[in-house]
Amino acid sequence: MANRIILGLVGLFLTLTAYAGPQIEQWKTEKGARVYYVSAPELPMIDVKIVFDAGSAQDKDLPGTALLTNAMLAEGAGGQTADQISAAFEDVGANFGNASQRDMATLSLRSLTAEPALSNALNALNLVLTQPEFPQAAFERLQKQVLLGLQAENQSPRALSVRAFYANVFGEHPYANMPIGQAEVVEQLNVKTLKKFYQQYYVARNATVVIVGAIDKAQAKSITEQLMADLPEGEIADPLNQVSALTEAKQIQIEHPSQQTHILMGQPGISRGDPDYFPLYVGNHILGGSGLVSQLSNEVREKRGLSYSTYSYFRPMHQQGPYQFGLQTRNDQTKEALEVMQATLRAFIVNGPTSEELTAAKQNITGGFALRIDSNSKIADYLAMIGFYGLPLTYLDTFKDKVMAVTAVDIKSAYEHRVHPDKMVTIMVGGKAE
């Protein structure tokens, strides 16, 4: 009997601890960079991610600047060529990466914690971060690659629809521009422009540093001070203006020689930290975010065979990112497929989810949550989001509880107030629909 009680208590303990998120510690460096750290001693590895408020939303009148600036960082730095920098990481088994999105630009490193591998990897990262040289030959090569990518967009119905969607949903807001830029602007960019962008935005106070791995807090503090030491303190990027709500519906047909039509429909959605985030997130999981078992998939694919797949998702950012619906269908089915998608959305706003759908959605979301934080790199990605968007340190700890607390009334109320099917942008790219 006593053994059964002990086993029961152990099982209860394991159940409770399984729901606990990683222990996050937060501080600022001497120069004002925000640091988020999680000790993960299980593997002799470290993940470092440095995030700057330096995405394409800061491009202003020169779309494509943020992407090219970020891409140039490892093309030559501190007297080292791109090949030498790459070799410095590879020689110690480290992985380096960099990327630029709408809100943020990132540099990332994964390394062994053993010496001298860690020191060598951090030195190489520090070189790329603080001493980029922006060599002219590398710039011309990357500029040409971007221009070729922009040319290829003209052959892609998907790319054309996405560009038109963002332009029409966001209008004059910086989110309207694609991170890759516009050909006529990219052609005019130069190294001087990229250096100016780097000097303004790649500064300590505009940085969020994430460290996850088998090092203690003292080591983490030493590493972050080392990484920020040679960056100027600088200033935080100016906040973005709010996204304007759409005042009317807009439908745009772009003819393209293809057998299928790509349909994108949507409106400005939610920002990170939005008070309606969880009702809208769970509601969308039921409506169009859960793959083949969603309402949209059931109505569009299963009942009518109008599309192989259809989806909807929120993309929250600093300001309201898009709430986007999409599908592909035969040209002669375009009108019907769009009408079914619109009708399904309207019915969901009026009726909300059933109790069975809500229960299944909660189980699906919370049941798969452990897989979202089952590696150091995934935890680092979450920490970057938490730090960059100023979310509470308890975000991962409370995620499941907040999902489970959502009611059908919450979802219905949030959709009624936040989603407006009569004021959406609809983009159709493909052959002329009959």
Helices and strands as residue ranges (DSSP letters): H 2-18, E 25-28, E 34-39, E 45-52, G 56-58, H 65-72, E 76-77, E 80-81, H 82-90, E 95-100, E 105-112, H 117-130, H 136-153, H 157-170, G 174-176, H 183-186, H 191-201, G 204-206, E 207-213, H 217-229, E 250-255, E 260-268, H 277-284, I 285-289, G 291-293, H 295-296, I 297-302, E 310-314, E 322-330, G 331-333, H 334-351, H 355-367, H 369-372, H 376-389, H 395-405, H 408-418, G 421-423, E 425-430
